[in-house]
Amino acid sequence: MSAVFDQLQDTIQYRFQDVTLLQVAMTHSSMSMSNEEAVNYERLEFLGDRVLGLVMADILYNRYPDEKEGDLAKRHAALVQGKTLSQIARDIHLEQVMILSESERAAGGAENDNVLADGMEALLGAIYLDSDLSVCKTLISSLWGDLIDVMVEPPQDPKTALQEWAQGRGLPLPDYEMVGREGPDHAPLFTICVTVEGHEAEEAKGASRRAAEKKAAEKLLRRLEGGK
């Protein structure tokens, strides 16, 4: 494992003082299912998400002094979204470093966009704890590179899009209902049913209630718009 850790550190041009932080950042939650005492990346992911958000806001604020808040917000949303994070994770070959259970890796977890995005955030959180915000800013500026200068329209949240679809037709707001919850406390799986008045409901599962609601809204909106 030390060899791939060394390779990653060479790629990002940052050497950890405490390599244990890097190991935790790369440990997927599936490892906790076989060993309840195993420490995974979830807390570092939480921290890294906030570090990235603040650093990117600071970069954009200074790089585009004449832009309005709305345009800065669009840039920010596109640069911190999961799709961008997973793209950068692949650029630095994070899939080769992630520590997953055998079953998770066999299921394609190392290539999963969500897993890679989470791992990228956890890596940033680990670097922040190992150094400081200034180091994180330098690293993020380098890894994101030219992407920072490209105006990309961020994807609209599926729940917002479904709400606007319903309101545009004079219908009540979509109704979300949790119809199932399974799995252990550390890895729950929620089932959400969403309905729009006068239309057949859709269900979806997710690791959080919010994630399941978004998936259900996306499925229903796709059907309502004729499969677009």
Secondary structure, 3 states (H helix, E strand, C coil): CHHHHHHHHHHHCCCCCCHHHHHHHCECCHHHHHCCCCCCCHHHHHHHHHHHHHHHHHHHHHHCCCCCHHHHHHHHHHHHCHHHHHHHHHHCCHHHCCECCHHHHHCCHHHCHHHHHHHHHHHHHHHHHHCCHHHHHHHHHHHHHHHHHCCCCCCCCHHHHHHHHHHCCCCCCCEEEEEEEECCCCCCEEEEEEECCCCCCEEEEECCHHHHHHHHHHHHHHHHCCCC
